[in-house]
Amino acid sequence: MVGFSTFVTLLLFLPSLAASLTTDGLALLALKSAISVDPTGALDAWLDSDPDPCGWLGVTCRGGRVTALALSNRSLEGYLPSELSLLSSLQTLSLSHNHLSGPIPTTITALRSLVVLDLSNNNLSGPIPAEIGALGSLSHLDLSSNLLNGSLPPEIAALLQLSGVLNLSCNSFSGQIPPAFGTIPVAVSLDLRQNNLSGEIPQVGSLVNQGPTAFAGNPGLCGFPLKNPCSDGANKQDPNIPLPNPNLNPSSPTSRPIEAEKRLRPAMTVTILAGAVLAAIFSILVLQWQFRRKRAAGELKASTKVKGGSTAVTEHRREGQSEEIYVAVDGRFDLELEELLRASAYVVGKSRSGIVYKVVVGPGSALAVRRLSEAADGEGDGDGDDWRLRRAFESEAAAIGRVSHPNVVSLRAYYYAPDEKLLIYDYVPNGTLQAALHGGQPNPTVPALPWAARLAIVQGVARGLTYLHECGPRKSVHGNIRSSKILLDDELRPYISGFGIARLLSGTQKFTHSGSKKLVAAPGRGPHAAYLAPEARAPGAAATQKGDVYAFGVVVMEVVTGRPAAGCGDGEGELEGWVRRAFGEERPLSEVVDPALLHEVHAKKQVLAVFHVALGCTEPDPEMRPRMRAVVESLDRVGSAR
């Protein structure tokens, strides 16, 4: 009510002021009156003699109305007056990095035109007004680094226009995460770090796709994606998906949190002390990591930059942490490990080999980080095995890093520690070929791909696979080609992903006495079995280039028919067999091709020619299958034919 009294005083005792200034100007003068300390003089030019506030520092107007108020980093002290609600055309309110205190006034929720609300890095206290859900235009909400408390209002999920930031980190919020938060779009950068939240993270909606960074620093939270299972067994983690470590962070030496020390009493029993230590081990992964990393940042040292061809390798090790290594395989990649680990992360893919995160490292800039499965990493029997495991990982990761082709995803850096292994790639934004053909993330209802785009995609994949087979550093085998491993950018340019993962994991398994290893084909079961060549379906069968050719042929059939590789559940079986039977029975092309392509009659000859390429790639006898170079030549001839 102090702010309201100030406003009434302005109206009653300064009639000339009321007559000259607009309502917006009076509301801003109420804010000026609420500011007790203004060391930079930011508000000195806010004069009651001005006809309007549009020329005042930090104020933006449109059509004579205040639409933006930006006074960040001014060291202002005071409170937020309720009169701010009179700025009915305000779209941006940015008062971050000041020393404002007191509660967030409930009346602020009357700003129905507000798009950006940034009150971060102040001393605001109390709960978030539940009425905040009425701000229907809000797309960016940052209340981080304050003294706010209470529970998270479910009404925040009613902000349907949220598309940028929802940052509530570094406060004192308590209680559980509302399941309604699962309706917040995946594209929103959600940050709930460093609070006192507790309970199981709801496994609903977009919360399932959030990375561990979003929940770090809440010792009472449990469940995926944190490596802190719920003690009551309520966490329904998929056993085939590895549990990730908090913050995408390598584990750090543990020590008891300061808060726990203050609560300890000499009379505690050994049992209670042991429980506290166990709790500290879980919480320390989150609470201490950021601080230890910041201190360690000064201990990082660049040991060498080795240039070979166009690739520069920058290697970082920490003092006293010789088992850890962070290597930038691209000389142009200068992102520090600490920056990577602090960035917001979102789950975009899961498989037996690990979890893939989209990591936002800056405005419009993102990376893809693959955390390798701990189950697949293997463990050594001692220091000797640990050294061999690390050297094997470095060797295989370096080989992946040397691959450079326009149709293969580029590895930018990698991180190795005994219990954490990360591969950092360029992020390809438009999802997978599988999603483009059959629906799914990020666009479940994308329009059908035109024939020209489909042909260009299979040509690009063929060129990338040819490079891996014949021109790469090791003339390698991919071993896991399928439509979900082919990424598309905004121009529908294809990129082969997942190259080298199978070999890398096989290379870091526990070493046998002979030290031998073999790249084994993916297990011959489940929906992915449809991509396996007949000879690769036997247990322990080795992955081969001919197997890659077969899998590529199945992908081409997917592209042309629009049907999934495993079939449509209509009793026709796998796609390869269905297509082969259709051609053997001489069915009309209209019964086999994707119905979305039927109107492109001009492409009939090209479609038929591509079908024959796919049939040649999927010959049952591997010796009858062409090499990928011949496949590229055949597809190029198809593309040049009219």
C-alpha positions in Angstrom: 0.0 0.0 0.0 3.0 2.3 0.3 3.2 2.6 -3.5 -0.5 3.3 -3.8 -0.2 6.0 -1.2 2.7 7.6 -3.1 0.6 7.6 -6.2 -2.4 9.3 -4.4 0.0 11.9 -3.0 1.3 12.6 -6.4 -2.3 13.2 -7.7 -3.6 15.2 -4.7 -0.7 17.5 -3.9 0.7 18.0 -7.4 -2.3 18.9 -9.5 -0.1 20.6 -12.2 1.9 17.4 -12.4 -1.3 15.3 -12.9 -2.3 17.7 -15.6 1.0 17.6 -17.5 2.2 14.0 -17.2 0.5 11.0 -18.7 -0.7 8.1 -16.5 2.4 6.1 -17.7 4.6 9.0 -16.5 2.9 9.0 -13.1 3.4 5.3 -12.7 7.1 5.7 -13.5 7.4 8.5 -11.0 5.9 6.1 -8.4 8.8 3.7 -9.2 11.3 6.6 -8.8 9.8 7.4 -5.4 10.2 3.7 -4.5 13.9 3.7 -5.3 15.9 4.7 -2.2 19.4 4.4 -3.7 20.3 5.4 -7.3 24.1 5.5 -7.4 24.4 6.0 -11.1 21.8 8.7 -11.3 19.8 6.7 -13.8 16.5 8.3 -12.7 17.7 11.9 -12.3 16.4 12.9 -15.6 12.9 11.6 -14.8 11.3 15.0 -14.2 7.7 15.8 -13.4 7.9 18.8 -15.7 8.2 16.7 -18.8 5.0 16.3 -20.9 5.6 12.5 -21.2 8.2 9.9 -20.1 9.2 8.8 -23.6 12.6 10.6 -23.4 13.5 9.2 -20.0 16.5 6.9 -19.6 15.5 3.2 -20.0 12.0 4.0 -21.3 10.8 3.1 -24.8 7.5 4.3 -26.2 5.3 3.5 -29.1 2.3 5.7 -30.0 2.8 7.7 -26.9 2.6 4.7 -24.6 5.4 3.1 -22.6 6.2 -0.3 -24.1 9.5 -1.1 -22.5 11.3 -0.3 -19.2 14.9 -1.5 -19.1 17.1 -0.5 -16.1 19.4 -3.4 -15.7 22.8 -3.2 -13.9 22.0 0.2 -12.2 22.6 -0.9 -8.6 19.1 0.4 -7.7 17.8 -0.2 -4.2 14.2 -0.1 -3.3 11.0 -2.0 -4.0 8.5 -2.6 -6.9 5.5 -0.3 -6.4 2.0 -1.6 -7.3 1.6 1.4 -9.7 3.6 -0.4 -12.3 0.4 -2.2 -13.1 -0.8 1.1 -14.7 1.6 0.6 -17.6 -1.0 -1.2 -19.6 1.0 -1.2 -22.9 4.2 -2.4 -21.3 5.8 -5.3 -23.2 9.2 -5.5 -21.7 10.1 -5.0 -18.0 13.8 -5.6 -17.3 15.2 -4.6 -13.9 17.8 -7.3 -13.5 21.1 -7.0 -11.7 19.9 -4.5 -9.1 19.3 -4.6 -5.4 15.5 -4.5 -5.3 13.8 -6.1 -2.4 10.4 -7.0 -1.1 7.7 -9.1 -2.8 6.6 -9.2 -6.4 3.4 -7.1 -6.3 0.4 -9.1 -7.3 -0.8 -6.1 -9.4 2.0 -6.7 -11.8 -0.1 -9.5 -13.2 -2.4 -6.8 -14.7 0.2 -6.2 -17.4 -1.5 -8.3 -20.0 0.7 -7.1 -22.8 3.9 -8.1 -21.1 6.1 -10.3 -23.3 9.4 -10.2 -21.3 9.7 -10.1 -17.5 13.3 -10.1 -16.2 13.7 -9.4 -12.5 16.7 -11.7 -12.1 19.7 -11.0 -9.7 17.9 -8.9 -7.1 16.8 -9.5 -3.5 13.1 -10.0 -4.1 11.4 -12.3 -1.6 8.1 -14.1 -1.0 6.2 -16.3 -3.3 5.5 -15.9 -7.0 1.9 -14.6 -7.3 -0.4 -17.3 -8.5 -2.1 -14.8 -10.7 1.0 -14.8 -13.0 -0.8 -17.3 -15.2 -2.9 -14.3 -16.4 0.0 -12.9 -18.4 -1.1 -14.5 -21.6 1.5 -12.8 -23.8 4.5 -13.7 -21.7 7.2 -15.5 -23.6 10.3 -14.8 -21.4 10.2 -15.1 -17.6 13.5 -14.8 -15.6 13.2 -14.6 -11.8 16.5 -16.3 -11.0 19.0 -15.3 -8.3 16.5 -13.8 -5.8 15.3 -14.8 -2.4 11.9 -16.0 -3.6 10.3 -18.9 -1.7 7.2 -21.0 -1.4 6.0 -23.6 -3.9 6.2 -23.4 -7.7 2.7 -22.1 -8.8 1.2 -24.6 -11.4 -0.3 -21.5 -13.0 3.0 -20.8 -14.7 2.1 -23.7 -17.0 -0.8 -21.7 -18.2 1.6 -19.2 -19.9 0.9 -20.6 -23.4 3.2 -18.1 -25.2 6.3 -19.2 -23.4 8.9 -19.8 -26.0 12.2 -18.5 -24.7 13.3 -18.6 -21.1 11.6 -19.8 -17.8 14.4 -19.3 -15.3 13.5 -19.8 -11.6 17.0 -20.9 -10.5 19.0 -19.8 -7.4 16.0 -19.1 -5.2 14.5 -20.9 -2.2 11.5 -22.6 -3.8 10.4 -25.7 -2.0 8.0 -28.6 -2.5 7.4 -30.7 -5.5 7.6 -29.8 -9.2 4.0 -29.4 -10.4 3.1 -32.1 -13.0 1.5 -29.2 -15.0 5.0 -28.1 -15.8 5.1 -31.0 -18.3 2.8 -28.9 -20.6 5.5 -26.2 -20.9 6.9 -26.5 -24.5 10.2 -28.4 -24.9 11.7 -25.4 -26.7 11.5 -23.3 -23.5 14.8 -23.1 -21.6 13.6 -24.4 -18.2 15.9 -23.8 -15.3 15.0 -24.9 -11.7 18.6 -25.2 -10.4 19.7 -24.4 -6.9 16.4 -24.4 -5.0 15.0 -26.7 -2.3 12.7 -28.7 -4.5 12.0 -32.3 -3.5 10.2 -35.4 -4.6 10.2 -37.3 -7.9 10.6 -35.3 -11.1 7.2 -35.9 -12.9 7.7 -38.1 -15.9 5.2 -36.2 -18.0 5.3 -34.1 -21.2 8.3 -31.9 -21.8 9.8 -32.7 -18.4 10.9 -36.0 -19.8 12.9 -34.2 -22.4 14.7 -31.9 -20.0 18.4 -32.6 -19.3 19.8 -32.9 -15.7 21.0 -29.3 -15.8 17.5 -28.0 -15.4 17.2 -29.7 -12.0 20.7 -29.5 -10.5 21.2 -28.2 -7.0 18.0 -29.6 -5.5 19.2 -32.4 -3.2 15.7 -33.5 -2.5 14.8 -34.2 -6.1 15.0 -37.7 -7.5 14.3 -39.6 -10.7 15.2 -39.3 -14.3 17.2 -37.4 -15.6 19.1 -37.1 -12.3 21.4 -39.9 -11.1 19.4 -40.1 -7.9 16.8 -42.8 -8.0 13.7 -42.4 -5.8 14.0 -44.5 -2.6 10.3 -45.4 -2.7 10.7 -47.2 -6.0 8.3 -44.8 -7.7 10.8 -43.8 -10.4 9.8 -45.6 -13.6 13.2 -45.4 -15.3 13.5 -47.4 -18.5 16.1 -50.1 -17.8 17.4 -49.8 -21.3 18.3 -46.1 -20.9 21.3 -45.3 -18.7 20.9 -43.0 -15.8 22.7 -39.8 -16.5 24.9 -37.8 -14.1 23.6 -34.4 -12.9 24.5 -31.4 -15.1 26.2 -33.5 -17.8 29.0 -33.3 -15.3 31.8 -35.7 -14.6 31.9 -36.8 -11.0 33.9 -34.8 -8.6 35.6 -35.6 -5.3 32.9 -35.6 -2.6 32.8 -33.5 0.6 30.0 -32.8 3.0 27.9 -29.7 2.3 28.3 -26.8 4.7 24.6 -26.8 5.5 24.8 -30.5 6.6 27.8 -29.7 8.8 25.8 -27.1 10.7 23.1 -29.6 11.4 25.4 -32.3 12.7 25.5 -32.8 16.5 28.0 -34.9 18.4 25.2 -37.1 19.8 24.2 -38.4 16.4 24.4 -42.2 16.1 26.6 -43.9 13.6 23.5 -44.9 11.6 22.3 -41.4 11.2 25.8 -40.2 10.3 26.1 -42.9 7.7 22.8 -41.8 6.2 23.9 -38.2 6.2 27.1 -39.2 4.3 25.1 -41.1 1.7 22.8 -38.2 1.2 25.8 -35.9 0.9 27.3 -38.1 -1.8 24.1 -37.7 -3.9 23.7 -34.0 -3.2 27.4 -33.2 -3.7 27.2 -34.2 -7.4 25.0 -31.2 -7.9 25.8 -28.7 -5.1 29.6 -28.9 -5.2 30.2 -29.5 -8.9 29.8 -25.9 -10.1 32.0 -24.5 -7.4 34.7 -27.0 -7.8 34.7 -26.5 -11.6 35.0 -22.8 -11.2 38.0 -23.2 -9.0 39.4 -25.8 -11.3 39.1 -23.5 -14.3 42.2 -21.7 -13.2 44.0 -25.0 -13.0 43.2 -26.1 -16.5 46.2 -26.0 -18.8 46.5 -26.5 -22.5 49.2 -29.0 -23.1 49.5 -29.1 -26.9 47.9 -28.0 -30.1 48.7 -30.6 -32.8 47.8 -29.8 -36.3 47.3 -32.4 -38.9 45.8 -31.4 -42.2 42.8 -29.1 -41.4 42.3 -30.6 -37.9 43.7 -29.0 -34.8 43.5 -30.9 -31.5 43.5 -28.9 -28.3 43.9 -31.0 -25.2 43.1 -29.9 -21.7 43.9 -31.8 -18.5 43.4 -30.8 -14.9 46.1 -30.7 -12.3 45.9 -33.8 -10.2 43.2 -35.3 -12.5 45.3 -37.1 -15.0 42.5 -39.6 -15.7 40.3 -36.8 -17.1 40.7 -35.3 -20.5 38.8 -32.7 -22.6 39.9 -32.5 -26.2 38.7 -30.1 -28.9 39.3 -31.9 -32.2 38.4 -28.8 -34.2 40.9 -25.9 -33.8 38.0 -23.4 -34.2 36.1 -24.9 -31.3 36.9 -22.8 -28.2 34.1 -23.6 -25.8 35.4 -24.3 -22.4 34.2 -27.4 -20.5 32.8 -25.2 -17.7 30.7 -23.3 -20.2 29.4 -26.5 -21.7 28.4 -28.0 -18.3 26.6 -24.8 -17.2 24.5 -24.6 -20.3 20.8 -25.6 -20.5 20.4 -29.2 -21.8 17.4 -31.0 -23.3 17.0 -34.7 -24.1 16.5 -35.2 -27.8 17.4 -38.8 -28.2 17.8 -42.0 -26.2 19.3 -45.4 -27.1 21.2 -48.3 -25.6 24.4 -46.5 -26.3 23.4 -43.4 -24.3 21.4 -40.2 -24.3 21.7 -37.3 -26.7 21.2 -33.7 -25.4 20.6 -30.5 -27.2 22.8 -28.0 -25.2 22.1 -24.3 -25.8 25.5 -22.5 -25.4 24.3 -19.0 -26.6 21.6 -17.2 -28.5 20.9 -19.2 -31.6 23.8 -21.5 -30.9 23.5 -25.1 -29.8 25.5 -28.3 -29.7 24.6 -32.0 -29.5 26.2 -33.8 -26.6 26.1 -37.6 -26.5 26.5 -39.1 -23.1 27.7 -42.7 -23.5 26.0 -45.4 -21.6 27.8 -46.3 -18.4 26.7 -49.9 -18.9 28.5 -50.0 -22.2 31.6 -48.3 -20.9 32.9 -51.3 -19.1 35.3 -51.2 -16.2 38.9 -52.1 -15.9 40.4 -54.4 -13.3 43.1 -52.0 -12.2 45.2 -49.0 -13.1 46.6 -50.8 -16.1 43.2 -51.5 -17.5 42.0 -47.9 -16.8 45.0 -46.6 -18.8 44.2 -48.9 -21.7 40.5 -48.0 -21.6 41.4 -44.3 -21.7 43.9 -44.7 -24.5 41.4 -46.9 -26.5 38.7 -44.2 -26.1 41.1 -41.4 -27.1 42.1 -43.4 -30.2 38.6 -44.1 -31.4 37.3 -40.6 -30.6 40.3 -39.1 -32.5 39.4 -41.3 -35.5 35.8 -40.0 -35.4 37.1 -36.5 -35.2 39.2 -36.9 -38.3 36.1 -37.6 -40.4 35.2 -34.6 -42.4 32.4 -34.7 -45.0 29.4 -32.5 -45.8 27.0 -35.4 -45.1 28.5 -36.7 -41.9 27.9 -35.0 -38.5 31.2 -33.4 -37.3 32.6 -34.2 -33.9 33.9 -31.0 -32.3 35.2 -32.2 -28.9 35.1 -35.1 -26.5 35.5 -35.6 -22.7 36.7 -38.7 -20.9 36.7 -39.6 -17.3 36.5 -43.1 -15.8 32.8 -42.7 -15.1 31.7 -40.2 -17.7 32.2 -40.0 -21.5 30.9 -37.2 -23.6 31.0 -36.6 -27.4 30.2 -33.1 -28.5 28.9 -32.6 -32.1 27.4 -29.8 -34.2 23.7 -29.7 -33.6 21.6 -30.4 -36.6 18.2 -28.6 -36.0 15.5 -30.2 -38.1 15.2 -33.7 -36.6 15.7 -37.1 -38.2 14.7 -38.5 -41.5 12.6 -41.0 -39.6 10.6 -38.1 -38.1 10.3 -36.3 -41.5 8.9 -39.5 -43.1 6.7 -40.9 -40.3 6.2 -38.0 -37.8 7.8 -37.4 -34.4 10.0 -34.8 -32.8 10.5 -32.0 -33.4 7.6 -31.7 -35.9 5.1 -34.5 -35.5 2.9 -33.1 -38.4 5.5 -32.0 -40.9 4.3 -31.8 -44.5 5.2 -34.6 -46.8 8.7 -34.3 -48.4 8.6 -33.6 -52.2 10.3 -36.1 -54.5 13.2 -33.7 -55.3 14.0 -33.4 -51.6 13.8 -37.2 -51.0 16.2 -37.9 -53.9 18.6 -35.3 -52.7 18.5 -36.8 -49.2 19.3 -40.4 -50.4 22.1 -39.0 -52.7 23.6 -37.1 -49.8 23.5 -40.2 -47.5 25.1 -42.3 -50.2 27.9 -39.8 -50.6 28.5 -39.7 -46.9 28.5 -43.5 -46.6 30.9 -43.8 -49.5 33.3 -41.4 -47.8 33.2 -43.5 -44.6 33.8 -46.7 -46.6 36.5 -45.6 -49.0 37.9 -42.2 -48.1 37.8 -41.9 -44.4 40.8 -42.3 -42.1 40.1 -46.0 -41.6 37.8 -46.9 -44.5 35.3 -47.7 -41.8 32.0 -49.5 -41.2 29.1 -47.5 -39.7 27.3 -50.6 -38.5 24.0 -48.9 -37.5 22.6 -47.1 -40.6 18.8 -46.4 -40.3 16.5 -43.5 -40.8 16.7 -42.3 -37.2 20.5 -41.9 -37.6 20.1 -39.5 -40.5 19.7 -35.9 -39.4 18.3 -33.1 -41.5 19.1 -29.4 -41.3 16.8 -26.5 -42.1 17.5 -27.0 -45.9 16.9 -30.8 -45.6 20.5 -31.5 -46.2 21.2 -35.0 -44.7 23.9 -35.8 -42.1 24.9 -39.3 -41.0 25.1 -39.5 -37.2 26.2 -42.2 -34.8 29.3 -43.1 -36.8 32.0 -44.7 -34.8 29.9 -45.2 -31.7 29.7 -49.0 -31.9 33.5 -49.2 -32.5 34.2 -46.7 -29.7 32.1 -48.7 -27.2 33.6 -52.0 -28.3 37.0 -50.4 -27.9 36.3 -49.3 -24.3 35.0 -52.6 -23.1 37.1 -54.5 -20.6 40.2 -55.7 -22.5 40.8 -59.4 -22.9 44.2 -60.8 -22.5 44.6 -60.9 -26.3 43.5 -57.3 -26.6 41.4 -58.2 -29.6 38.0 -56.6 -30.4 35.5 -56.9 -33.2 32.8 -54.5 -34.3 29.5 -56.4 -33.9 26.3 -55.7 -35.7 23.4 -54.3 -33.7 21.2 -56.9 -31.9 18.9 -58.7 -34.4 15.7 -58.0 -32.6 13.2 -55.1 -32.2 12.2 -52.6 -34.9 15.8 -51.9 -35.9 16.3 -55.6 -36.9 14.6 -54.6 -40.2 17.8 -52.8 -41.2 20.0 -55.8 -40.6 21.2 -57.9 -43.6 20.5 -61.6 -43.4 24.1 -62.5 -42.6 24.2 -59.9 -39.8 21.3 -61.4 -37.8 23.3 -64.3 -36.4 24.4 -63.7 -32.8 27.9 -62.2 -32.7 28.0 -61.4 -36.5 30.5 -58.8 -37.4 29.3 -55.5 -39.0 30.5 -55.1 -42.5 30.4 -52.5 -45.4 28.1 -54.9 -47.2 25.8 -54.7 -44.2 25.8 -50.9 -44.4 24.8 -51.2 -48.1 21.9 -53.4 -47.2 20.7 -51.0 -44.4 21.1 -48.1 -46.8 18.8 -49.9 -49.3 16.2 -50.3 -46.6 16.4 -46.6 -45.8 15.9 -45.8 -49.6 12.8 -48.0 -49.5 11.5 -46.0 -46.5 12.0 -42.8 -48.4 10.2 -43.9 -51.5 7.3 -45.8 -49.9 6.8 -43.7 -46.8 6.4 -46.9 -44.8 8.5 -47.7 -41.7 11.3 -50.3 -42.1 9.7 -52.7 -39.6 6.4 -52.7 -41.6 3.0 -51.1 -40.8 1.6 -53.9 -38.6 -0.7 -55.0 -41.5 0.7 -58.5 -41.7 3.0 -57.7 -44.6 6.2 -58.1 -42.6 9.3 -56.0 -42.9 9.5 -53.4 -45.6 12.3 -55.0 -47.7 10.3 -58.2 -48.1 7.1 -56.3 -48.9 8.8 -54.2 -51.6 10.5 -57.3 -53.1 7.2 -59.2 -53.2 5.4 -56.2 -54.7 7.8 -56.0 -57.6 7.8 -59.8 -58.0 4.0 -59.7 -58.3 4.3 -56.7 -60.7 1.9 -54.6 -58.7 1.2 -51.1 -60.0 3.7 -48.5 -58.9 0.9 -46.6 -57.3 0.4 -49.4 -54.7 4.0 -49.3 -53.6 5.1 -45.6 -53.7 4.2 -43.1 -51.0 0.7 -41.8 -51.8 2.1 -38.3 -51.1 4.2 -38.6 -54.3 1.4 -39.8 -56.7 0.7 -36.3 -57.9 4.4 -35.9 -59.0 3.8 -37.9 -62.2 6.9 -36.3 -63.8 9.0 -38.3 -61.4 7.7 -41.7 -62.2 10.8 -42.9 -64.0 13.1 -41.6 -61.3 11.1 -43.3 -58.6 11.2 -46.6 -60.4 15.0 -46.3 -61.0 15.5 -45.5 -57.3 13.5 -48.6 -56.3 15.8 -50.7 -58.5 18.8 -49.2 -56.7 17.3 -50.1 -53.4 16.5 -53.7 -54.5 20.1 -54.1 -55.6 21.4 -52.9 -52.2 19.2 -55.4 -50.4 20.2 -58.5 -52.3 20.2 -61.5 -49.9 23.6 -62.5 -51.1 26.2 -59.9 -49.9 28.4 -60.5 -52.8 25.6 -59.4 -55.2 25.3 -56.0 -53.5 27.1 -53.1 -55.1 29.8 -51.0 -53.4 28.6 -47.6 -52.2 30.6 -45.8 -54.8 28.6 -47.6 -57.5 25.4 -46.7 -55.7 26.4 -43.0 -55.8 27.0 -43.2 -59.5 23.6 -44.9 -60.1 21.8 -42.3 -58.0 23.6 -39.4 -59.8 22.4 -40.9 -63.1 18.9 -40.9 -61.8 19.1 -37.3 -60.7 20.4 -36.2 -64.2 17.7 -38.1 -66.1 14.5 -36.3 -67.1 
